[in-house]
Amino acid sequence: MDVSEADGKGKRGQDMISGHHHISMFTKDLKENNHFYTEVLGLRRVKISVNQGDVKMYHVFYGDAEGSAGNDLTFFEMPNIGSTHRGTNMISGIGLLVSSHDSLEYWGRRLASYDVDHDGIISYAGREALSFRDPDGLVLILLNHENKDIPEGWHPWEENDIEDAHRILGMGTVEITVEDKGTLTSLLHTMFGYTIAQEDEEETLLEAVEGEAFGEVLVRRGSGGRARAGRGSVHHLAIESKSRPLAEWDRMLKEAGYMTTGVKDRYYFESLYFREENGIMFEIVGPDGRGFTADRDFEELGEGLDLPPFLENRRDEIEEGLRPIEEWT
């Protein structure tokens, strides 16, 4: 696709992308998944809902105290899903920010206490890091944020047993492995306004906010077999439009030759989806979403099944098709 003449060319401004919004994955078992993300990693379960395209499937969100943009790890439960076959053309790792080197040491000990394997502190995307996998095999990478400030709207969840100084702060670098590194890099840089922070033949590191780790994308050149999705696979990365309306993004993408879903009303926010040339699915979330307190008080976030108004009249039918919440929380 040719993005060289897109409206966003060369701009770095408030109408561009402000960073990650959320990232969505597949899990085989919500009971195991819920335990890992709330008890081991100490995130808050902020929303229990359903896949709006398949209401027999849970959609569960974990994040900070409010489920702020840039924090949410979301999962679709698929009990019959098979294993992921890793390869190229996949979102291959998710970075999570922690405060310091001491935080990485703390997490090394904590993960070991839960029998979660890791290889110790390594260098990753120019930072100290600790890499491990969740129960479904999803690659997670804790990144040393070097005690830098985090976005004003982020509020790490405090009601857990993790030491204050070492809590997970929010999403950092998202790694994407593709056959054609150049086309994805061009899309992110030219249309969406990402800054190229580092680049060589094998990797390009791009920043949604120049000089900041949150909103980073690491594009890696891959070869060999294409990935096949399964448990622990990433379905899509959602990025947030700071002020530009979704209708404009939809027009720009279509003019550049991409197929989109058009604007979807998810109630908590509006968004649109498209795939780039390597097959990676992106979601663009529009500005001024309602957020997760639209239908549940802050104190009770993640405590019961929430349905958008357009599904509420089907609540009895939907609940009948789902495993009761008390069986997996």
FIMAR-334899 format. One record per residue (C-alpha): residue in one letter; residue number from 1; x, y, z. Coordinates in pm, 1 decimal, padded with zeros to 6 digits. Layout:
residues N
+------+------+----------+----------+----------+
: resn : resi :       px :       py :       pz :
+------+------+----------+----------+----------+
:    A :  NUM :        X :        Y :        Z :
...
+------+------+----------+----------+----------+
end
This chain:
residues 329
+------+------+----------+----------+----------+
: resn : resi :       px :       py :       pz :
+------+------+----------+----------+----------+
:    M :    1 :  00000.0 :  00000.0 :  00000.0 :
:    D :    2 :  00121.0 :  00348.5 : -00080.4 :
:    V :    3 :  00104.9 :  00574.9 :  00224.0 :
:    S :    4 :  00348.7 :  00834.0 :  00095.7 :
:    E :    5 :  00076.8 :  01085.6 :  00012.9 :
:    A :    6 : -00134.5 :  01031.4 :  00323.2 :
:    D :    7 : -00253.8 :  01337.7 :  00511.6 :
:    G :    8 : -00038.6 :  01247.3 :  00810.7 :
:    K :    9 :  00292.8 :  01259.8 :  00626.6 :
:    G :   10 :  00566.6 :  01410.3 :  00839.9 :
:    K :   11 :  00331.7 :  01544.2 :  01107.0 :
:    R :   12 :  00396.8 :  01501.9 :  01478.0 :
:    G :   13 :  00103.7 :  01664.3 :  01649.6 :
:    Q :   14 : -00206.8 :  01636.8 :  01853.8 :
:    D :   15 : -00413.2 :  01489.1 :  01570.7 :
:    M :   16 : -00189.5 :  01183.0 :  01543.2 :
:    I :   17 : -00153.8 :  00867.1 :  01756.2 :
:    S :   18 : -00094.6 :  00917.5 :  02128.5 :
:    G :   19 :  00015.6 :  00560.6 :  02201.2 :
:    H :   20 : -00126.1 :  00218.8 :  02279.2 :
:    H :   21 : -00487.3 :  00191.3 :  02388.0 :
:    H :   22 : -00509.3 : -00183.8 :  02459.9 :
:    I :   23 : -00397.3 : -00517.7 :  02323.1 :
:    S :   24 : -00617.6 : -00826.3 :  02285.0 :
:    M :   25 : -00523.0 : -01194.3 :  02308.7 :
:    F :   26 : -00670.0 : -01547.0 :  02318.7 :
:    T :   27 : -00673.5 : -01756.2 :  02637.0 :
:    K :   28 : -00778.2 : -02116.5 :  02682.0 :
:    D :   29 : -00884.4 : -02091.8 :  03046.6 :
:    L :   30 : -01000.9 : -01775.4 :  03221.5 :
:    K :   31 : -00954.8 : -01924.7 :  03567.2 :
:    E :   32 : -00582.8 : -01974.0 :  03508.9 :
:    N :   33 : -00561.3 : -01645.5 :  03316.9 :
:    N :   34 : -00741.7 : -01445.7 :  03587.0 :
:    H :   35 : -00518.1 : -01585.9 :  03859.8 :
:    F :   36 : -00201.4 : -01500.6 :  03669.5 :
:    Y :   37 : -00289.0 : -01143.1 :  03579.1 :
:    T :   38 : -00456.1 : -01042.8 :  03906.7 :
:    E :   39 : -00265.5 : -01248.4 :  04164.9 :
:    V :   40 :  00079.6 : -01292.7 :  04011.0 :
:    L :   41 :  00112.8 : -00967.0 :  03813.0 :
:    G :   42 : -00113.3 : -00763.5 :  04041.3 :
:    L :   43 : -00325.7 : -00598.2 :  03772.9 :
:    R :   44 : -00685.5 : -00503.5 :  03832.1 :
:    R :   45 : -00962.4 : -00687.2 :  03650.5 :
:    V :   46 : -01150.9 : -00381.7 :  03527.9 :
:    K :   47 : -01416.2 : -00519.8 :  03294.7 :
:    I :   48 : -01596.3 : -00846.7 :  03232.3 :
:    S :   49 : -01789.1 : -00836.7 :  02908.6 :
:    V :   50 : -01837.0 : -01045.9 :  02595.5 :
:    N :   51 : -01702.1 : -01053.8 :  02243.7 :
:    Q :   52 : -01960.3 : -00836.1 :  02072.1 :
:    G :   53 : -01929.8 : -01046.4 :  01756.2 :
:    D :   54 : -01968.9 : -01377.0 :  01943.1 :
:    V :   55 : -02154.0 : -01331.1 :  02271.2 :
:    K :   56 : -02078.8 : -01687.6 :  02385.4 :
:    M :   57 : -01719.9 : -01575.3 :  02436.8 :
:    Y :   58 : -01602.4 : -01374.5 :  02739.9 :
:    H :   59 : -01393.8 : -01062.0 :  02685.5 :
:    V :   60 : -01202.7 : -00971.0 :  03003.1 :
:    F :   61 : -00985.3 : -00663.4 :  03060.4 :
:    Y :   62 : -00696.8 : -00622.4 :  03309.0 :
:    G :   63 : -00517.9 : -00294.1 :  03371.5 :
:    D :   64 : -00460.7 : -00016.2 :  03619.1 :
:    A :   65 : -00712.7 :  00114.4 :  03872.6 :
:    E :   66 : -00945.4 :  00257.4 :  03604.9 :
:    G :   67 : -00853.3 :  00057.8 :  03297.5 :
:    S :   68 : -00685.0 :  00366.5 :  03154.8 :
:    A :   69 : -00581.2 :  00376.8 :  02789.3 :
:    G :   70 : -00232.0 :  00234.2 :  02752.5 :
:    N :   71 : -00277.8 : -00020.4 :  03031.4 :
:    D :   72 : -00532.5 : -00276.0 :  02923.1 :
:    L :   73 : -00446.2 : -00636.6 :  02843.8 :
:    T :   74 : -00766.2 : -00799.6 :  02718.9 :
:    F :   75 : -00849.0 : -01164.3 :  02660.5 :
:    F :   76 : -01105.7 : -01363.8 :  02467.3 :
:    E :   77 : -01167.3 : -01705.1 :  02623.0 :
:    M :   78 : -01170.8 : -01997.1 :  02375.9 :
:    P :   79 : -01171.7 : -02328.0 :  02571.0 :
:    N :   80 : -01116.3 : -02541.3 :  02259.1 :
:    I :   81 : -00832.4 : -02337.6 :  02111.3 :
:    G :   82 : -00508.0 : -02514.1 :  02015.8 :
:    S :   83 : -00148.4 : -02407.8 :  02063.1 :
:    T :   84 :  00012.8 : -02111.1 :  01891.1 :
:    H :   85 :  00265.1 : -02193.8 :  01620.6 :
:    R :   86 :  00508.8 : -01905.9 :  01644.5 :
:    G :   87 :  00659.8 : -01762.9 :  01329.2 :
:    T :   88 :  00663.1 : -01446.1 :  01129.5 :
:    N :   89 :  00378.2 : -01199.0 :  01075.0 :
:    M :   90 :  00263.7 : -01194.0 :  01435.4 :
:    I :   91 :  00263.3 : -00963.5 :  01736.3 :
:    S :   92 :  00539.5 : -01146.8 :  01917.8 :
:    G :   93 :  00587.2 : -00975.3 :  02255.2 :
:    I :   94 :  00429.3 : -00724.5 :  02494.1 :
:    G :   95 :  00637.0 : -00491.6 :  02709.5 :
:    L :   96 :  00520.1 : -00381.5 :  03054.4 :
:    L :   97 :  00692.0 : -00094.4 :  03232.9 :
:    V :   98 :  00831.3 : -00116.0 :  03586.1 :
:    S :   99 :  01014.9 :  00157.4 :  03769.6 :
:    S :  100 :  01375.5 :  00048.3 :  03803.5 :
:    H :  101 :  01652.1 : -00210.8 :  03795.7 :
:    D :  102 :  01551.7 : -00301.4 :  04150.9 :
:    S :  103 :  01200.3 : -00366.1 :  04020.5 :
:    L :  104 :  01334.8 : -00616.3 :  03769.6 :
:    E :  105 :  01525.9 : -00792.2 :  04049.3 :
:    Y :  106 :  01207.0 : -00795.9 :  04258.9 :
:    W :  107 :  01005.9 : -00944.3 :  03972.8 :
:    G :  108 :  01269.1 : -01207.0 :  03907.1 :
:    R :  109 :  01224.6 : -01329.2 :  04264.1 :
:    R :  110 :  00845.8 : -01299.6 :  04254.2 :
:    L :  111 :  00806.4 : -01490.4 :  03927.6 :
:    A :  112 :  01038.0 : -01764.7 :  04055.1 :
:    S :  113 :  00822.6 : -01796.5 :  04367.1 :
:    Y :  114 :  00528.2 : -01875.2 :  04139.0 :
:    D :  115 :  00738.2 : -02118.5 :  03930.5 :
:    V :  116 :  00734.3 : -01885.5 :  03629.1 :
:    D :  117 :  01052.8 : -01935.1 :  03427.4 :
:    H :  118 :  01265.8 : -01643.1 :  03310.8 :
:    D :  119 :  01624.4 : -01596.9 :  03194.1 :
:    G :  120 :  01726.1 : -01313.6 :  03422.4 :
:    I :  121 :  01786.4 : -00951.9 :  03326.3 :
:    I :  122 :  01868.7 : -00894.6 :  02959.3 :
:    S :  123 :  01895.9 : -00598.8 :  02720.4 :
:    Y :  124 :  01587.9 : -00541.3 :  02505.9 :
:    A :  125 :  01505.0 : -00245.6 :  02278.0 :
:    G :  126 :  01778.7 : -00045.1 :  02447.8 :
:    R :  127 :  01654.0 : -00112.6 :  02802.1 :
:    E :  128 :  01707.6 : -00358.3 :  03082.6 :
:    A :  129 :  01435.6 : -00620.3 :  03069.0 :
:    L :  130 :  01302.3 : -00944.7 :  03211.0 :
:    S :  131 :  01121.3 : -01178.3 :  02971.0 :
:    F :  132 :  00878.6 : -01458.0 :  03064.0 :
:    R :  133 :  00557.4 : -01622.4 :  02943.3 :
:    D :  134 :  00205.2 : -01633.6 :  03078.5 :
:    P :  135 :  00024.1 : -01970.3 :  03120.3 :
:    D :  136 : -00088.4 : -01961.7 :  02755.3 :
:    G :  137 :  00266.1 : -01899.1 :  02626.8 :
:    L :  138 :  00225.4 : -01526.2 :  02557.7 :
:    V :  139 :  00562.7 : -01348.9 :  02572.3 :
:    L :  140 :  00570.4 : -01066.0 :  02827.2 :
:    I :  141 :  00871.2 : -00840.8 :  02883.7 :
:    L :  142 :  00914.5 : -00624.1 :  03192.9 :
:    L :  143 :  01108.1 : -00308.6 :  03101.0 :
:    N :  144 :  01311.5 : -00080.6 :  03327.0 :
:    H :  145 :  01149.7 :  00264.3 :  03293.3 :
:    E :  146 :  01437.2 :  00420.0 :  03490.5 :
:    N :  147 :  01206.0 :  00602.4 :  03733.2 :
:    K :  148 :  01073.9 :  00828.4 :  03457.2 :
:    D :  149 :  00730.2 :  00986.0 :  03473.3 :
:    I :  150 :  00429.1 :  00796.8 :  03341.7 :
:    P :  151 :  00123.1 :  00954.9 :  03177.1 :
:    E :  152 : -00088.1 :  01160.4 :  03414.7 :
:    G :  153 : -00393.4 :  00940.1 :  03361.8 :
:    W :  154 : -00222.5 :  00615.5 :  03464.2 :
:    H :  155 : -00296.1 :  00491.1 :  03816.2 :
:    P :  156 : -00124.5 :  00160.1 :  03902.3 :
:    W :  157 : -00351.9 : -00072.5 :  04099.2 :
:    E :  158 : -00261.8 : -00072.9 :  04467.7 :
:    E :  159 : -00487.4 : -00342.7 :  04613.6 :
:    N :  160 : -00241.1 : -00628.3 :  04578.5 :
:    D :  161 :  00060.8 : -00764.1 :  04765.5 :
:    I :  162 :  00320.6 : -00610.5 :  04534.7 :
:    E :  163 :  00558.1 : -00357.4 :  04687.9 :
:    D :  164 :  00463.0 :  00000.2 :  04599.6 :
:    A :  165 :  00789.3 :  00077.7 :  04420.2 :
:    H :  166 :  00766.4 : -00224.1 :  04193.0 :
:    R :  167 :  00410.5 : -00234.4 :  04059.7 :
:    I :  168 :  00351.2 : -00266.5 :  03687.8 :
:    L :  169 :  00301.2 :  00085.9 :  03552.4 :
:    G :  170 :  00146.3 :  00025.4 :  03207.2 :
:    M :  171 :  00222.8 : -00096.4 :  02857.7 :
:    G :  172 :  00558.5 : -00034.6 :  02698.3 :
:    T :  173 :  00716.2 : -00169.2 :  02380.7 :
:    V :  174 :  00500.8 : -00396.2 :  02163.5 :
:    E :  175 :  00708.2 : -00625.8 :  01942.8 :
:    I :  176 :  00584.6 : -00719.2 :  01594.6 :
:    T :  177 :  00772.4 : -00971.4 :  01377.2 :
:    V :  178 :  00698.6 : -00947.0 :  01004.6 :
:    E :  179 :  00837.8 : -01054.0 :  00669.6 :
:    D :  180 :  00822.7 : -00703.1 :  00522.4 :
:    K :  181 :  00964.2 : -00470.7 :  00786.4 :
:    G :  182 :  00969.4 : -00173.7 :  00550.4 :
:    T :  183 :  00598.1 : -00157.5 :  00478.3 :
:    L :  184 :  00496.2 : -00170.9 :  00844.0 :
:    T :  185 :  00762.1 :  00083.0 :  00941.2 :
:    S :  186 :  00644.6 :  00315.6 :  00663.1 :
:    L :  187 :  00281.9 :  00286.5 :  00771.4 :
:    L :  188 :  00357.9 :  00370.5 :  01134.4 :
:    H :  189 :  00597.6 :  00651.7 :  01051.0 :
:    T :  190 :  00433.5 :  00815.2 :  00749.9 :
:    M :  191 :  00063.7 :  00776.3 :  00813.0 :
:    F :  192 :  00046.3 :  00755.1 :  01191.6 :
:    G :  193 :  00331.3 :  00990.1 :  01279.4 :
:    Y :  194 :  00552.4 :  00757.1 :  01481.9 :
:    T :  195 :  00913.0 :  00871.8 :  01523.6 :
:    I :  196 :  01189.7 :  00631.2 :  01422.7 :
:    A :  197 :  01410.7 :  00612.3 :  01731.3 :
:    Q :  198 :  01650.0 :  00336.0 :  01622.7 :
:    E :  199 :  01686.8 :  00139.6 :  01302.5 :
:    D :  200 :  01906.7 : -00124.7 :  01146.9 :
:    E :  201 :  01854.3 : -00395.5 :  00889.2 :
:    E :  202 :  01681.8 : -00631.5 :  01133.4 :
:    E :  203 :  01486.6 : -00400.7 :  01370.0 :
:    T :  204 :  01315.8 : -00062.4 :  01379.3 :
:    L :  205 :  01205.3 :  00097.0 :  01706.3 :
:    L :  206 :  00926.9 :  00354.3 :  01667.2 :
:    E :  207 :  00783.7 :  00592.4 :  01926.3 :
:    A :  208 :  00428.4 :  00724.6 :  01930.2 :
:    V :  209 :  00545.1 :  00995.9 :  02170.3 :
:    E :  210 :  00901.7 :  01099.5 :  02093.4 :
:    G :  211 :  01141.8 :  01002.3 :  02368.8 :
:    E :  212 :  00886.4 :  00794.2 :  02562.3 :
:    A :  213 :  00866.4 :  00416.1 :  02613.0 :
:    F :  214 :  00488.6 :  00402.8 :  02634.9 :
:    G :  215 :  00346.4 :  00364.2 :  02287.3 :
:    E :  216 :  00664.3 :  00212.8 :  02141.7 :
:    V :  217 :  00652.5 : -00045.8 :  01864.2 :
:    L :  218 :  00952.4 : -00266.3 :  01784.0 :
:    V :  219 :  00928.3 : -00399.3 :  01427.1 :
:    R :  220 :  01147.1 : -00704.2 :  01369.8 :
:    R :  221 :  01229.3 : -00869.3 :  01039.4 :
:    G :  222 :  01129.3 : -01234.7 :  01042.4 :
:    S :  223 :  01166.4 : -01522.3 :  00800.1 :
:    G :  224 :  01053.3 : -01881.2 :  00773.2 :
:    G :  225 :  00704.3 : -02006.9 :  00839.9 :
:    R :  226 :  00409.8 : -01782.3 :  00906.4 :
:    A :  227 :  00263.0 : -01789.8 :  01255.7 :
:    R :  228 : -00061.2 : -01975.3 :  01322.6 :
:    A :  229 : -00283.9 : -01833.2 :  01593.9 :
:    G :  230 : -00371.0 : -02026.6 :  01908.3 :
:    R :  231 : -00376.9 : -01982.0 :  02285.5 :
:    G :  232 : -00152.5 : -01693.9 :  02382.8 :
:    S :  233 : -00168.2 : -01533.9 :  02038.5 :
:    V :  234 : -00234.7 : -01162.6 :  02000.8 :
:    H :  235 : -00546.3 : -01082.8 :  01799.7 :
:    H :  236 : -00479.5 : -00710.3 :  01755.0 :
:    L :  237 : -00302.2 : -00403.0 :  01886.6 :
:    A :  238 : -00524.3 : -00102.4 :  01951.6 :
:    I :  239 : -00367.8 :  00242.3 :  01915.2 :
:    E :  240 : -00532.3 :  00565.0 :  02027.4 :
:    S :  241 : -00610.0 :  00867.7 :  01813.5 :
:    K :  242 : -00558.7 :  01172.3 :  02030.2 :
:    S :  243 : -00803.4 :  01405.3 :  01852.6 :
:    R :  244 : -00843.7 :  01311.5 :  01486.0 :
:    P :  245 : -01193.6 :  01166.1 :  01426.3 :
:    L :  246 : -01217.9 :  00804.3 :  01320.4 :
:    A :  247 : -01402.2 :  00900.2 :  01002.6 :
:    E :  248 : -01087.5 :  01080.3 :  00887.3 :
:    W :  249 : -00866.3 :  00780.4 :  00963.1 :
:    D :  250 : -01114.1 :  00562.9 :  00776.6 :
:    R :  251 : -01096.1 :  00789.8 :  00471.6 :
:    M :  252 : -00716.3 :  00810.6 :  00480.3 :
:    L :  253 : -00671.8 :  00435.3 :  00511.2 :
:    K :  254 : -00910.6 :  00362.4 :  00227.2 :
:    E :  255 : -00742.7 :  00621.2 :  00005.9 :
:    A :  256 : -00410.6 :  00448.0 :  00077.0 :
:    G :  257 : -00562.3 :  00116.8 : -00036.6 :
:    Y :  258 : -00644.2 : -00049.8 :  00295.0 :
:    M :  259 : -00971.8 : -00224.0 :  00368.9 :
:    T :  260 : -01130.8 : -00121.1 :  00699.2 :
:    T :  261 : -01429.0 : -00229.8 :  00903.1 :
:    G :  262 : -01563.7 :  00122.4 :  00918.6 :
:    V :  263 : -01633.0 :  00282.3 :  01255.1 :
:    K :  264 : -01762.6 :  00042.8 :  01523.8 :
:    D :  265 : -01945.2 :  00157.1 :  01835.9 :
:    R :  266 : -01808.6 : -00053.9 :  02123.6 :
:    Y :  267 : -01997.0 :  00163.7 :  02376.3 :
:    Y :  268 : -01691.6 :  00215.3 :  02599.1 :
:    F :  269 : -01516.7 :  00365.1 :  02296.0 :
:    E :  270 : -01551.7 :  00380.5 :  01918.0 :
:    S :  271 : -01294.7 :  00223.5 :  01688.2 :
:    L :  272 : -01214.0 :  00082.0 :  01346.9 :
:    Y :  273 : -01002.4 : -00213.7 :  01238.7 :
:    F :  274 : -00773.9 : -00285.9 :  00944.6 :
:    R :  275 : -00491.3 : -00521.6 :  00849.1 :
:    E :  276 : -00160.6 : -00403.0 :  00709.9 :
:    E :  277 :  00026.2 : -00588.9 :  00433.3 :
:    N :  278 :  00183.0 : -00851.9 :  00659.1 :
:    G :  279 : -00155.3 : -00940.8 :  00804.0 :
:    I :  280 : -00115.3 : -00765.6 :  01141.0 :
:    M :  281 : -00449.2 : -00636.4 :  01265.8 :
:    F :  282 : -00464.9 : -00287.8 :  01415.0 :
:    E :  283 : -00754.1 : -00117.1 :  01586.3 :
:    I :  284 : -00767.3 :  00262.5 :  01601.8 :
:    V :  285 : -00960.6 :  00389.4 :  01902.3 :
:    G :  286 : -01116.9 :  00730.2 :  01864.8 :
:    P :  287 : -01094.8 :  01022.1 :  02106.4 :
:    D :  288 : -01342.5 :  01090.9 :  02387.6 :
:    G :  289 : -01450.8 :  00738.3 :  02477.6 :
:    R :  290 : -01685.5 :  00676.6 :  02768.8 :
:    G :  291 : -01444.4 :  00451.1 :  02958.3 :
:    F :  292 : -01523.4 :  00157.8 :  03183.3 :
:    T :  293 : -01709.6 :  00354.9 :  03450.5 :
:    A :  294 : -01985.2 :  00428.2 :  03197.6 :
:    D :  295 : -02189.6 :  00139.3 :  03333.8 :
:    R :  296 : -02026.1 :  00041.8 :  03664.7 :
:    D :  297 : -01899.5 :  00240.9 :  03962.5 :
:    F :  298 : -01522.9 :  00263.4 :  04008.5 :
:    E :  299 : -01532.0 :  00059.8 :  04330.3 :
:    E :  300 : -01705.7 : -00231.5 :  04154.3 :
:    L :  301 : -01513.2 : -00245.4 :  03827.4 :
:    G :  302 : -01459.7 : -00601.8 :  03708.5 :
:    E :  303 : -01701.6 : -00754.0 :  03958.2 :
:    G :  304 : -01984.6 : -00860.0 :  03725.8 :
:    L :  305 : -02087.1 : -00903.3 :  03363.7 :
:    D :  306 : -02127.6 : -00569.8 :  03185.5 :
:    L :  307 : -02305.8 : -00551.8 :  02852.5 :
:    P :  308 : -02334.4 : -00251.1 :  02622.6 :
:    P :  309 : -02690.5 : -00116.3 :  02596.1 :
:    F :  310 : -02744.4 : -00276.2 :  02255.7 :
:    L :  311 : -02690.7 : -00623.0 :  02412.5 :
:    E :  312 : -02863.9 : -00565.6 :  02745.9 :
:    N :  313 : -03199.6 : -00701.5 :  02622.2 :
:    R :  314 : -03022.4 : -01034.0 :  02554.0 :
:    R :  315 : -02867.7 : -01061.6 :  02903.4 :
:    D :  316 : -03054.2 : -01379.9 :  03007.2 :
:    E :  317 : -02963.3 : -01555.6 :  02681.2 :
:    I :  318 : -02599.3 : -01440.6 :  02701.5 :
:    E :  319 : -02552.1 : -01540.5 :  03065.7 :
:    E :  320 : -02699.6 : -01882.9 :  02995.3 :
:    G :  321 : -02431.3 : -01944.1 :  02731.4 :
:    L :  322 : -02137.2 : -01845.5 :  02955.9 :
:    R :  323 : -01956.4 : -02024.7 :  03236.3 :
:    P :  324 : -02069.1 : -01852.3 :  03559.7 :
:    I :  325 : -01825.5 : -01583.9 :  03672.6 :
:    E :  326 : -01789.3 : -01737.0 :  04018.6 :
:    E :  327 : -01637.7 : -02050.2 :  03861.8 :
:    W :  328 : -01329.5 : -01867.4 :  03733.6 :
:    T :  329 : -01277.9 : -01559.8 :  03953.9 :
+------+------+----------+----------+----------+
end
